Amino acid sequence: MNIELDKRKIKEIKMGDTRYPSKLLHIYHPPKILYVLGNETILNEPSIAIIGCRDCSNYGRNSAYYFAKELAQREIITISGLARGIDTYVHKGTVRIGHKTIAVLGCGLNIVYPPENKELYKDIIQNGGAIVSEYPLGTKPEKHHFPERNRIISGLSDGVLVIEAKKRSGTLITVEHALEQGKDVYAVPRKY
């Protein structure tokens, strides 16, 4: 038992544990351990990942918020990465109506990244959502962690909705993972 995890109410879910998300058992390189803060039962519920770029347009922000809210009203869990831009608006759109969302981090659960999402982090937990990471406490948000965590975002989902993406981006890495995992991928039409 890890005292620090217990103190922070973080669950350590190892592969083979009955709580381990069954969807992740079928992806390439499933995480051996998941650290979960909040409601781990939603990791197996019907869900859609909504992803996009950090430097998004007003159209992208509004689309992310709208689709997250619409899916949440239909009891579908939203998943994103708590990053700036599209991810933030996905989580905000979901918690705004008091529904559950999953944020998958590229750092340890004791680090809120980006720091401006500290209140959103708390709101996710208060609304019955979950914050998830494969990284132990204290792991800093290193650049290479974000492409790695994207396989978990798509892996936990039943499908992936792309709002906005740049030619070379983490969004497209997530799409590649989703296609490899046999997930349906959807895209919001570009505004001209």
PEVENUR-V631156 format. One record per residue. N is the residue number from 1. RES is the residue in three letters. PHI is phi in degrees with one decimal (* if undefined). PSI is psi in whole degrees, 0 to 359 (NA if undefined). D_CENTER is the distance of its C-alpha to the mean C-alpha in whole Angstrom. Layout:
n->[N N]
res->[RES RES]
phi->[PHI PHI]
psi->[PSI PSI]
d_center->[D_CENTER D_CENTER]
This chain:
n->[1 2 3 4 5 6 7 8 9 10 11 12 13 14 15 16 17 18 19 20 21 22 23 24 25 26 27 28 29 30 31 32 33 34 35 36 37 38 39 40 41 42 43 44 45 46 47 48 49 50 51 52 53 54 55 56 57 58 59 60 61 62 63 64 65 66 67 68 69 70 71 72 73 74 75 76 77 78 79 80 81 82 83 84 85 86 87 88 89 90 91 92 93 94 95 96 97 98 99 100 101 102 103 104 105 106 107 108 109 110 111 112 113 114 115 116 117 118 119 120 121 122 123 124 125 126 127 128 129 130 131 132 133 134 135 136 137 138 139 140 141 142 143 144 145 146 147 148 149 150 151 152 153 154 155 156 157 158 159 160 161 162 163 164 165 166 167 168 169 170 171 172 173 174 175 176 177 178 179 180 181 182 183 184 185 186 187 188 189 190 191 192]
res->[MET ASN ILE GLU LEU ASP LYS ARG LYS ILE LYS GLU ILE LYS MET GLY ASP THR ARG TYR PRO SER LYS LEU LEU HIS ILE TYR HIS PRO PRO LYS ILE LEU TYR VAL LEU GLY ASN GLU THR ILE LEU ASN GLU PRO SER ILE ALA ILE ILE GLY CYS ARG ASP CYS SER ASN TYR GLY ARG ASN SER ALA TYR TYR PHE ALA LYS GLU LEU ALA GLN ARG GLU ILE ILE THR ILE SER GLY LEU ALA ARG GLY ILE ASP THR TYR VAL HIS LYS GLY THR VAL ARG ILE GLY HIS LYS THR ILE ALA VAL LEU GLY CYS GLY LEU ASN ILE VAL TYR PRO PRO GLU ASN LYS GLU LEU TYR LYS ASP ILE ILE GLN ASN GLY GLY ALA ILE VAL SER GLU TYR PRO LEU GLY THR LYS PRO GLU LYS HIS HIS PHE PRO GLU ARG ASN ARG ILE ILE SER GLY LEU SER ASP GLY VAL LEU VAL ILE GLU ALA LYS LYS ARG SER GLY THR LEU ILE THR VAL GLU HIS ALA LEU GLU GLN GLY LYS ASP VAL TYR ALA VAL PRO ARG LYS TYR]
phi->[* -98.3 -62.6 -63.7 -63.1 -60.0 -59.8 -90.1 61.2 -97.8 -93.9 -104.0 -113.2 -93.3 -56.9 102.4 -71.3 -63.7 -82.8 -63.4 -61.7 -61.1 -61.7 -77.5 -67.7 -106.4 -103.7 -68.5 55.1 -63.9 -63.9 -71.0 -134.7 -116.5 -102.5 -129.4 -108.8 105.1 -88.0 -71.1 -67.3 -76.1 -66.0 -109.1 -84.1 -56.0 -151.2 -129.1 -84.6 -119.1 -131.9 173.3 -81.2 -72.7 -93.3 -99.8 -84.7 -59.9 -59.2 -63.9 -58.7 -64.4 -65.0 -60.6 -62.2 -61.9 -66.5 -62.1 -63.5 -63.4 -66.0 -62.0 -64.4 -100.2 66.1 -99.1 -71.7 -98.4 -132.0 -157.2 -113.7 62.4 -76.6 -63.2 82.8 -55.0 -54.7 -57.6 -73.2 -64.0 -65.3 -63.6 -62.0 -76.3 -70.8 -56.9 -100.4 77.1 -107.1 -92.2 -139.2 -115.8 -109.9 -104.0 -97.7 -104.9 -157.1 -68.9 -70.5 -89.1 -120.3 -92.7 -133.6 -73.6 -60.2 -68.6 -96.2 -59.1 -67.7 -63.3 -53.6 -65.9 -61.0 -59.2 -66.5 -63.5 -94.5 84.3 -87.5 -141.7 -111.4 -128.9 -154.6 -94.2 -96.7 -67.5 -51.7 89.4 -71.7 -75.4 -76.2 -76.5 -55.5 -72.8 -70.6 -69.8 -62.0 -66.5 -68.9 -63.7 -67.1 -77.2 -56.9 -71.4 -63.7 -75.7 -91.5 -94.8 -173.7 -127.3 -109.9 -97.5 -90.9 -143.9 -147.3 -93.2 -57.1 -119.3 -156.0 -64.0 -59.4 -70.5 -64.7 -63.3 -61.8 -59.4 -60.0 -60.1 -65.5 -61.7 -85.6 77.1 -86.7 -75.5 -121.0 -119.9 -138.9 -81.0 -59.2 -71.6 -87.0 -100.9]
psi->[134 117 319 318 315 315 323 0 36 131 139 113 113 152 134 339 142 339 349 132 121 329 328 343 343 13 162 132 61 145 136 328 139 135 127 126 126 213 95 343 336 351 343 6 161 132 154 130 135 122 163 185 159 319 75 164 170 320 316 314 312 321 315 313 314 308 323 314 316 317 317 322 340 17 25 129 136 150 137 193 10 13 172 160 228 313 314 315 334 308 320 317 327 309 337 325 12 28 175 140 157 127 123 120 157 32 180 155 350 5 123 116 125 153 333 350 20 314 321 319 312 318 322 313 315 335 14 15 192 145 129 145 152 357 137 163 143 349 122 157 78 151 318 346 330 315 326 317 339 332 332 320 309 324 323 344 162 349 164 130 121 126 300 145 147 163 319 103 165 331 314 331 318 320 317 315 314 316 318 327 359 23 152 139 130 157 142 133 144 140 132 NA]
d_center->[26 25 26 23 20 23 23 20 19 17 17 17 17 19 19 22 21 21 18 16 14 16 14 13 17 18 16 18 17 15 15 18 16 13 13 12 13 13 13 13 15 12 10 13 14 14 10 10 7 8 9 12 14 14 18 18 20 21 21 17 16 18 17 13 15 17 15 12 15 17 15 14 18 18 17 14 10 8 4 3 4 7 9 13 13 11 8 10 12 10 9 13 14 12 14 17 18 17 14 11 8 5 3 4 7 10 12 14 13 16 15 14 13 14 16 17 14 15 16 13 12 15 14 11 13 16 15 14 11 9 8 7 9 12 14 17 18 19 17 17 15 17 17 16 13 11 12 12 9 8 10 8 5 8 10 8 9 13 13 11 12 13 15 16 16 19 21 20 16 13 12 15 14 11 14 16 14 13 17 18 16 18 15 17 16 17 17 19 22 23 25 28]
